[in-house]
Amino acid sequence: MKQIHYLKQIRGFYFFPIIIFVVFIILLKERTILYLFLFLIVFFRMICFKNKKILYVSVALIVFGLAMWWVKFKHPPEIIRENQLVTIELIPDTIKVDGAVLTFEGKIGERKQPGVVTYILKSEEEKHFIEQNKKSLHLTAKLEPIENLGVRNLNGFDYGKYLENKGNYQRYNLVDIMDLKVNKLSMFDVVTKIKEWRRGCFIHTNQHFKERTRSYLNSLLFGFQNKGDSDYQQTWRDLGVAHLFSLSGMHIYFFLFLFDFVLLSCHLTKENLFKWNILFTLFVMIMTGMGPGMMRAGVLHVVKQCNRKWQFQLSLLDCWSIALFINCLVDPYVLLTVGGQLTYYLTFLIVIIGPIIQKIKQPVLKMVVFNLVLSVMSLPLIWYHFYEWNYLSFVINLVLGSFILSILMPMLLLVFILSFIFTNYQFPLIEICLKYFQILGNNLNEISFSHQVIGKIPLSLIIVLILSQLFLLKEFEKNQFKLNAKILLLCSVTAIMPFYKYLNPNGMLAFVDIGQGDAIFVQLPHHQGNYLLDTGGRLDFKVDDWQKRADKRGADYTLIPFLKSRGVKTLDAVFISHAHEDHFGDLDRVSETFYVRNLFFGPGTAEQPNFRKMLNYSNLEKTNKRVVVSNNEWMKGNIELTCLFPEEKGDGQNNDSLVMMLKIKNKKILLTGDLEKEGEEKLLKDPMIDLEADILKAGHHGSKTSTHPAFLSQVNPEIVIISCGLNNRYQHPSKETVALLEEYEIPFYQTDQQGMLYMTWNSYNKNLSRINRMK
């Protein structure tokens, strides 16, 4: 099979055997048609080379992968039973304290299997001890396993799967600590010792620097990402440049450049410099947390250094392949993680783009074209995993990368070193500079037209997009960057893909699993309208100052990612049923992320102090706010929404909830908020209200105070939806409500048991789909 010139330049002996090995070990774990198909394609492509050496190496690596899987299969994780007494070796640089909640990674039991442990701190003194601890600890404690809940909302994050891909991590609650002592390290346990130093650096920065400075220090020098730093991280994430603040190749070469400069200044020979360079690379990898980006960058650097010293004649693609192989020996499923996919795909692109870009003679133009091509070709994975993109990211990447490497990181490293000399000085000038740096990022985020929410693009289209981009590179190389019809056609695939949501003919009605609360989302076909009924939220309980957690809401993990996956940038209307925080408490968070065009609420709700405070939130200043009462109607496309209740101002509490009748196609859905028996009786007494519906969203999360027999008989639903949180403290739904529904032989679904519940429709059929559930 004929190969184009630039692929001949970069193609190496080890590329296909190692790709076959990686896909094979993933296939053994996942056992899906997709990976089987991918494995067969790569294997067939390798056979087309008709190179026996490559074939033999590929088969040998397949056998080796099978042996790896067999060893793992023969040694399954040890089962820890509830309240079982076990030993735990706490890994010091994984300690995270958020209020009274401690989480850490450790080696558990006799087999020292990896696990993530959560513990509720009992006192402020205990919290202080943990926060100041720099050592590896040995615990004897009682644990209880945490069940993996899987994905509870469409396109949601599967934390259990993420831990499994990291190496069969199990999750546990630490019930009681029986014994705790400092772990005595052997002189050969260098890795743990370096992790103790890393933990010590984290504590040092927290003690000696102000909030913004320590956030940047911990992130850019040591690879720590704290929950309290979410504002600073979100700013750059929204601009599409978060990778510049996550340690990777750019950062490791900064450290190596300084290290080599110092050693060369000391007149070290090249022979000794090579040894120290390799050792320092391994040291930096551990000191920065051994994330996928740093692992890839560090291992690739070591492979390239060895290739240069011993003249193995490996191509750059070979070096990339061997680095991937070594990484997979440590972390076999690194390519199943988002970080692993991004770091290896981007460096693969750098390898294949390089020979093409070399034909450009002007250095500045070469740099601009290289960054532009790399940015565009990275879009498929960015769109697939994060659902959004910023048009300005290319320019910001170009400028900010140089700024971080040449100014910000040297400045941060300098003040970190100086902090050991001037121990009582907090470097306020640096804090001020970083403050204005952050303000600049926030101002760039205000340019709303540049930020686009793409939504979840089907995997099949992402594969088509990646293949079209690779063919595009081939055409560019053949035609010396001259445009032709084929190039324009391939470019149009990338240009059209962000508008997929407008081509999607399906609408959706979703009862989002946001825990103990309500959030109902309606999206019209072809992205012609997005509507949200309640936002969810949590009821805050009074705790001591030391127990207060970082301001992370349930919506950050449930509602907001789901809405982004549906391509939502603007909510045409948000309806708030009543003035309880579990129905409107996350409205501020939602309005920070999405522009809310209209906000509707009942007259009683508008008078409640907690809700009035929310109305004054700055992100809702431009929102059109309206009080609604019965008989108000909204129609668009195939949906109609009618307010049935209340008729007049009430107290904004449960029995003053907005009651809405939603009509989609031939189905009627009755939404009752937290309406209880008193409110239901008022509805029954009004002869003008037709309550009959196909689907009933049970009032007050299935409480026994709602959905009484007369009301249920009048509505006569085919299906009942109960929105409630898993293991909620109120024990919703009540036994009485469940018994009543069973007595009436009405099928019912619960978000705590089945996760998000949703139905779809389109313009080409007459009916709503059946109810889809996550579990």
ZIDA-V475906 format. One line per field, one symbol per residue. ss: DSSP state (~ for helix, > for strand, _ for the rest). phi: phi as a letter, one per 30 degrees, with the letter a starting at -180 (. if undefined). burial: b if it has 16 or more other C-alpha atoms within 10 Angstrom, else e. Layout:
# ZIDA-V475906
ss=???
phi=???
burial=???
This chain:
# ZIDA-V475906
ss=____~~~~~~____~~~~~~~~~~~~~~~~__~~~~~~~~~~~~~~~____~~~~~~~~~~~~~~~~~~~~~~~_________>>>>>>>_~~~_>>>__>>>>>>>>____>>>>>>>>___~~~~~~~~~____>>>>>>>>>_____________~~~~~~~~~__>>>>>>>>>>>>>_______~~~~~~~~~~~~~~~~~~~__~~~~~~~~~~~~____~~~~~~~~~~~~___~~~~___~~~~~~~~~~~~~~~~~____~~~~~~~~~~~~~~~~~~____~~~~~~~~~~~~~~~~~~~_____~~~~~~~~~~~~~~~___~~~_~~~~~~~~~~~~~~~~~~~~_____~~~~~~~~~~~~~~~_~~~~~~~~_>>>__~~~~~~~~~~~~~~~~~~~~~~~~~~_________~~~~~~~~~~~~~~~~~~__~~~>>>_____~~~~~~~~~~~~~~~~~~~~~_____~~~~~~~~~~~~~__~~~~__>>>>>>________>>>>_~~~__>>>>___________~~~______~~~~_~~~~~~~____>>_>>>>____~~~~__~~~~~~~_>>_>>>>___~~~_~~~~~~~__~~~___>>>>_____>>>>__>>>>>>>________~~~__>>>>>>__>>>>>_____~~~~~~~~~_________>>>_~~~~______~~~~~~~___>>>>____________~~~~~~~~~___>>>>~~~~__>>>>>>_________>>__
phi=.dcdeddddcdbdcddedddddddddddddhcdedddddddddddddddhcddddddddddddddddeddddddbdeddcdeiddbcbcddddcdbcbicccbacacciddhddacccbcddaddddddddcdccdccccaccbdcdddidcbeiddcddddddddkhdccbcddacdabadddcddcdddddddddddddddddddcbdedddddddddcbidbcddcdddddeddddibdddccdaeeddddddddddddddddiddddddeddddddedddeddcjhdedddddddddddddddddchdiddddddeddddddddddbecedccddddddddddddedddeddddddddeddddddedddddddddeddddccibacedddddedddeddddcbddeddddddddddccdccchdddddeddddddeddddddddddcbcdidceeddddeddddddddedddddchiddbddddddddddddedceddcddccbcbcddcjdlbaccbbdehhdabbbcicilbddcdbdedcdcddcceddcbddeddddcidcbcdabccdaccddcbdcddddddcbdcdbbcadddddcdeddddddddedcddddcbdbbeidbbbahccbbbdcacdbdccicedcddcbcccbhcccbccchceceeddddddddddcccdbdbcdedhiidddbhdeddddddhddbbcccaddhddchdddddddddddddhcdbbbddccidcbbbabdcbccddddcbdb
burial=eeeeebbeebbbbbbbbbbbbbbbbbbeeeeeeebbeebeebbeebeeeeeeebbebbbebbeebbeebeeeeeeeeeebeeeebbbbbbbbbbbbbbbbbbbbbbbbbeeebbbbbbbbbeeeeebeebeebbbbbbbbbbbbbeeeeebbbbbebeebbbbebbbbbbbbbbbeeeeeeeeeeeeeeeebbbbbbbbbbbbbbbebbeebbbbbbbbbbbbbbeeebeebbebbbbbbbbbbbbbbbbbbbebbeebbeebeeeeeeeeebbebbbebbbbbbbbbbbbbbbbbbbbbbbbbbbbeeeeeebbbbbbbbbbbbbbbeebbbbbeeebbebbbbbbeebbbbebbbeebeeeeeeeeebbbbbbebbbbbbbbbbbbbbebbbebbeebbeebbeebbeebeebbeebeeeeeebbeebbeebeeebeebbebbeeeeebbbbbbbeeeebeebbebbbebbbbbbeeeeeeeeebeebeebbeebbbbbeeeebbbbbbbbbbbbbbbbbbbbbbebbbbbbbbbbeeeeeeeebeeeeeebbeebbbbbbbbbbbbbbbbbbbbbbbbbbbbbbbbbbebbbbbbbbbbbbbbebeebeebbeeebbeebebeebbbeeeeeeeebebbbbbbeebbbbbbbbbbbbbbbbbeebbbbbbbbbbebbeebbeeeeeebbbbbbbbbbbbbbbbbbeebbeebbbebbbbbbbbeeeeebbeeebbebbeeeeeebbbbbbbbbbbbbbbeeeeebeeeebbe
